[in-house]
């Protein structure tokens, strides 16, 4: 398995991967435009030329970043690809000086297994919510907030 930074040509594989999970209500949808705009935030897991997973780390503010757009192809689940992506995103974030990582998720069990703790959304800084205005679920967010701190 190769883990690498996402490139432009990956978007046409990442988009349907994310879209499938969004259709099932397991994650929020991301438009192609959003994926292109956040391309530099993402890494992919690739095996034999096939992208099997993706995840992003979006720096939000001083020492805080969001783990997001995490998806693994159904045929590759249970191979620890998602946890490896998150581990690599956190390592990259720490190199930048990030001390607190958060996620908004419908998969709390997965993130809990990686050390994230469930918190109320009020415990996250206001800066976190700047992109929520564009979300179709705004203002009735039903995602679960979780934090991983040093």
C-alpha positions as CSV (number, residue, x, y, z in Angstrom):
1,X,0.0,0.0,0.0
2,X,1.3,3.4,-1.0
3,X,0.1,6.5,1.0
4,X,0.7,9.7,-0.9
5,X,-0.5,13.2,-1.4
6,X,-3.6,13.4,-3.6
7,X,-3.2,14.8,-7.1
8,X,-5.7,16.4,-9.5
9,X,-6.4,13.2,-11.4
10,X,-7.4,11.5,-8.2
11,X,-10.5,13.7,-7.8
12,X,-12.5,11.6,-10.3
13,X,-12.0,8.6,-8.1
14,X,-12.3,10.3,-4.7
15,X,-15.6,12.0,-5.6
16,X,-17.7,8.8,-6.3
17,X,-16.0,7.1,-3.2
18,X,-17.2,9.9,-1.0
19,X,-20.5,10.2,-2.8
20,X,-21.4,6.6,-2.1
21,X,-20.9,7.0,1.6
22,X,-22.8,10.3,1.6
23,X,-25.8,8.6,-0.1
24,X,-25.8,6.0,2.7
25,X,-25.8,8.8,5.3
26,X,-22.4,7.7,6.6
27,X,-20.6,11.0,5.8
28,X,-21.3,14.4,4.4
29,X,-21.2,14.8,0.7
30,X,-18.4,16.8,-0.9
31,X,-18.8,18.4,-4.3
32,X,-16.1,18.1,-6.9
33,X,-15.5,21.8,-6.4
34,X,-14.9,21.2,-2.7
35,X,-12.6,18.3,-3.4
36,X,-10.5,20.4,-5.9
37,X,-10.3,23.3,-3.4
38,X,-9.1,21.0,-0.6
39,X,-6.9,18.8,-2.7
40,X,-3.7,19.9,-0.9
41,X,-5.3,18.7,2.4
42,X,-5.8,15.1,1.2
43,X,-3.7,11.9,1.1
44,X,-4.8,8.8,-0.6
45,X,-4.0,5.1,-0.1
46,X,-3.2,3.4,-3.4
47,X,-2.6,-0.2,-4.2
48,X,-1.7,-1.5,-7.7
49,X,-2.7,1.8,-9.2
50,X,-6.2,1.8,-7.5
51,X,-7.1,4.4,-4.9
52,X,-8.6,2.5,-1.9
53,X,-8.9,5.4,0.6
54,X,-8.7,9.1,1.2
55,X,-8.6,11.5,4.1
56,X,-7.9,15.1,4.6
57,X,-6.5,17.3,7.3
58,X,-7.7,20.9,7.2
59,X,-6.0,23.4,9.4
60,X,-8.7,25.6,10.9
61,X,-7.0,28.0,13.3
62,X,-4.0,28.3,15.6
63,X,-3.0,24.7,16.7
64,X,-6.3,23.1,15.6
65,X,-7.1,21.0,12.5
66,X,-10.0,18.9,11.3
67,X,-9.7,15.3,10.1
68,X,-12.2,15.1,7.3
69,X,-13.2,13.5,4.0
70,X,-12.2,10.1,5.3
71,X,-13.4,7.2,3.1
72,X,-12.2,3.7,2.3
73,X,-13.4,1.7,-0.7
74,X,-15.9,-1.0,0.5
75,X,-13.8,-3.8,-0.9
76,X,-10.8,-2.6,1.2
77,X,-12.4,-2.1,4.6
78,X,-11.1,-3.9,7.6
79,X,-7.5,-3.6,6.3
80,X,-6.7,-0.7,8.7
81,X,-6.4,1.8,5.7
82,X,-8.6,4.4,7.5
83,X,-6.7,4.2,10.7
84,X,-3.4,4.5,8.8
85,X,-4.6,7.5,6.9
86,X,-5.7,9.2,10.2
87,X,-2.3,8.4,11.8
88,X,-0.5,9.9,8.8
89,X,-2.7,13.0,8.9
90,X,-2.1,13.5,12.6
91,X,1.7,13.1,12.1
92,X,1.7,15.7,9.3
93,X,-0.4,18.0,11.5
94,X,2.0,17.7,14.4
95,X,4.9,18.7,12.1
96,X,3.0,21.9,11.5
97,X,2.4,22.5,15.2
98,X,-1.2,21.3,15.5
99,X,-2.0,20.3,19.0
100,X,-5.7,19.6,18.8
101,X,-7.4,17.5,16.1
102,X,-11.1,17.2,15.7
103,X,-13.6,15.5,13.5
104,X,-17.3,15.8,12.9
105,X,-18.5,12.3,12.1
106,X,-21.2,9.7,11.9
107,X,-18.6,7.0,12.8
108,X,-17.8,7.7,16.4
109,X,-16.8,4.1,17.2
110,X,-14.0,4.3,14.5
111,X,-12.6,7.6,15.8
112,X,-12.9,6.5,19.4
113,X,-10.7,3.5,18.6
114,X,-8.1,6.0,17.5
115,X,-8.2,7.9,20.8
116,X,-10.7,10.6,19.9
117,X,-13.1,11.6,22.6
118,X,-16.7,12.7,22.1
119,X,-17.3,16.4,23.0
120,X,-20.2,18.8,22.7
121,X,-20.1,21.0,19.7
122,X,-19.9,24.0,22.0
123,X,-16.5,22.8,23.1
124,X,-15.1,23.5,19.6
125,X,-13.9,27.1,18.8
126,X,-16.3,29.2,16.7
127,X,-13.7,29.3,13.9
128,X,-14.6,25.6,13.3
129,X,-18.0,26.5,12.0
130,X,-17.1,28.9,9.2
131,X,-17.7,26.3,6.5
132,X,-20.9,25.0,8.0
133,X,-23.0,27.8,6.4
134,X,-22.6,25.9,3.1
135,X,-23.6,22.6,4.5
136,X,-27.1,21.3,3.5
137,X,-27.7,20.3,7.1
138,X,-27.0,23.8,8.5
139,X,-28.1,24.7,11.1
140,X,-29.3,21.3,12.2
141,X,-26.0,19.5,12.3
142,X,-26.4,15.9,13.4
143,X,-22.7,14.9,13.2
144,X,-20.8,14.0,16.4
145,X,-17.9,16.2,17.5
146,X,-14.8,14.4,18.6
147,X,-11.4,15.7,19.7
148,X,-7.9,14.2,20.0
149,X,-5.5,16.3,22.1
150,X,-1.9,16.0,23.2
